[in-house]
Amino acid sequence: MTEPEVLDPIDARPRSSGERMLMHVLYGMHTAAWLSLGTLAVIALIVNYIRRADDPDPLYILHHRYMITTFWWTVVWLLLTAPVYLLFVLPGALAHAIVGLWYLYRCIRGWLRFAHNAPPQGPVLS
């Protein structure tokens, strides 16, 4: 006889479609940020900070933290590679492209995990 599957408490919380849609929109804004030269990411970041403080659901809090952490690490890496870009255009452009691809990868990976009601993987800081 097999035991019934126990749901993770994170997965057991029902959410309204509006709350889920907001998270999808935030992930979409972070993912498409390069189209707006980062403006969409900054707007999404502000909403992430506001919603993280008000959200009772641990899964949603983790995803907000994940997007916030991804944003700030991207800023750090862009600032660290900026001198290379200013001195040597091609290597600097390559460094910024790598940072941009990493940001895109983190956004898509987090978005897919959210779509499957799974917590994000990778560094999630407070």
KAMO-V182337 format. One record per helix or strand of 2 or more residues. SS is the DSSP state (A for helix, B for strand). FROM is the first residue (numbers start at 0). TO is the last residue. If there is no record, write none. Layout:
SS,FROM,TO
SS,FROM,TO
//
This chain:
A,16,30
A,32,35
A,38,53
A,57,86
A,88,114
//
